[in-house]
Amino acid sequence: MPRSIWKGAISFGLVTIPVKLYSATEQKDISFHQVHAADGGRIKYKRVCEKDGEEVPYSDIAKGYETPDGRLAILEKSDFDNLPLATTKSVEVVQFVEDSEVDPTYFEKTYFMEADGPGAKPYVLLRDALKASGRSALVKVALRNRESLALIRVKDDQLLMHTMIWPDEIRNGEFAAPSEDITVSDAEVKMAQTFIDALAGDFNPEEYQDSYREALEEVVNAKLAGTEVPAEEETSTSDADVVDLVAALRASVEAAKKRRAEGGSDSGKEEKPAKKTAAKSTRKSKAS
């Protein structure tokens, strides 16, 4: 069982719910060290002061904030410890909202919430009340000395908490929108909808896998075994391949229908390749 990363309590009106938080996700990427290509030696870094050129011990390092005009404010650990964080060990409910009102762009990280000690009954009370209302709880919480907005929602029989970024941390993306002068015809939209319908289905995330990571695992295992690294087949793409949007979409629809006819109703999903023994061995002992 994983270790909890935080303990505190949800303030639900006059009801207090002691809870623990657990990270709901984990990275599966293969991690690498920087090494000397000639002999495999690890690359080391030193913390050196730019003014005197001396190496600085970690205990003498402080955080500095530089203003646009060049002034520097040096903050030490005590400065951060004295900052008021009322939500350090509490989750303060500030509002109940519809899930559809919250843009997923705000979501940062997901946590499992577990009732701690006597918190089981009030935990179930909040869970069932949220489920019955069809709403989620918008809260404030402090994790790792940073206050965040978060959304507590029900999934199956447990509560999940999604930490959120603040509104001023979301960039204005209007620059990325296509020019208003660009239009598409009704025929193009209708054909695009036909393609969407042809690949429509239920979301089953377990049917997909990280093809890049699996290929990288093969390369790592080939290196460890001293065998030849598997070569990828080259695929050529050209801007000239797609000229007529309707014709391209029509071909896509026919291809999608053919895949479904050959593989059944779920063949529109990405097919899982056979698991490779070499790939499994890398997962057990990841490159470090």
PyMOL commands that set and color helices and strands:
alter all, ss='L'
color gray80, all
select helices_A, chain A and resi 58-60+77-81+99-101+104-106+117-133+167-169+174-176+186-198+205-207+211-225+239-241+245-263+277-284
alter helices_A, ss='H'
color red, helices_A
select strands_A, chain A and resi 6-12+15-23+63-66+72-75+90-98+107-115+135-143+146-155+158-164
alter strands_A, ss='S'
color yellow, strands_A
deselect
rebuild
show_as cartoon
